[in-house]
């Protein structure tokens, strides 16, 4: 079986005898059974997707229609998306963490036939100031909520009331027609809607991940743990891969609560962990326990954003596996992975100062590795002339890959501005070494000519053991502003002085707790919003032309 039709993926897995068990930290919002379950088989998931497809069709969605999904974070985002694909519709996955105005803007751009959501999100967006005319329910012809209880707004229907209809037959689509619409993280403003096809997402991205790569491939006895933002494109690709590889267990973590994740981790100790960078930070205290659940982890996988050396080191040291590996993927929603970098305990030896381990670590963790073999080409160019720069000279990183999505939904002009012939503009500033490795410096919009904010952050995190996270915000007419995130929002002044004594001149630090930092649905820091929150100004050193 090819497993390339997301609409019948779970039907094919069930027919092939797939015996993977899926464990949840809480029941699916999609699950209409009472009591809802936290353990699923492939046949059970196949029935759930087919029943949901029938309900979406009963609500009026059909071939070519867009079905917007915005709800609480859970893997059933992708099950609803598979159900929409099954009836020929195009799912549009939108994070429930977005602001009310951003959500309304994206809904207007995608013009959905159907909106699938929950009452809590509708209440939250109204509380955020949406008027009756701008209410999310007015953006689609029909709004369906997953809640089984609660008062319904006018014109809104429950998914429960649409259950029981016969499942329509699968609708096959051309490989180059839209399959799914996802959005970028939105660190600098309203996210962009990225339209992927079966060819770009399934054939180019998912199939590559199913290759039996040494040390990285999933084995039949493996236990996978995933703690992600399920509204984003990475998890739809992961859904096309993980169950196909047939691991014994898949565990799904949905929240930002280490204690709840700890229960799931202990019940099914993982051999492979994939999590958001921010989730790794929040889970890190679990590694300090004598009876922690990471002893059998063979591979850690991180995407979306770089993870600082102390966090990587904590998880690698927690594994009892001699060859434990950390795989850092760098890419974008538009392109999928472009490079892979690999870290081991030996590559992250602790150091103490410039020229030693701390600076070496800062360079290493920002070493994004080499382009994906046979799939990706990269080059660094001058941002003004777009002429290639020599190896080791900072430039704007362009990529060339067959996996690049064909358009931004509703913003084709913006898409065209990022294309340069066959090359795609990533909007990142970095260096490409003589041996082909990519060293990331900053996003172009955030880059300062005086220093690399990202490398400086790595050094600060290495030297400040009480910090959960360190950020450096470049400003055009002032010293860079450091932000230190700690558990209680305090920082020892003497500890700070020791940490920065040999670094470029920085302003006095702002010290915040985790909850005071504006973030995207993937946990990325919204740097521009944070800068405005702290200084009242949002202007940055970069042009922002390629955000």
Protein Blocks (a to p, Z undefined) as FASTA:
>chain_A
ZZlafklmmmmmmmnopabdcddfbdcfklmbdcddfbdcfklmmmmmmmmmmmmmmnop
aehiacdddddddfklmmmmmmmmmnopacddddfkbcfklmmmmmmmnopabdcddfkl
mmmmmmnopafklpmklmpmbdcdfbfgdcddehiacfklmgoiacdddddddfkbcfbd
cddehlnbccddddddfklmmmmmmmmmmpccehkaccfkbccdddddfkbmklmmmmmm
mmmnopabdcddfbfcfklmmmmmmmmccfbdcddfklmmmmmmmmmpmkbcklmpmbdc
dehiacdfklmmmmmmmpmbfklccddddddfklopfbdcdddfklmcccfbehilmlmm
mmmmmmgbjadehkaccddddfklopacdehiacddddddfkbcfbdehilmlmmmmpgh
jaccehiacdddfkopacdfbdfklpcfkbcfklmmmmmmmmmmkbmbdcddddfkbccd
dddddfkopacfklmmmmmmmgccddddddddfklpccdfkopacfklmmmmmnopabdf
bnolmZZ
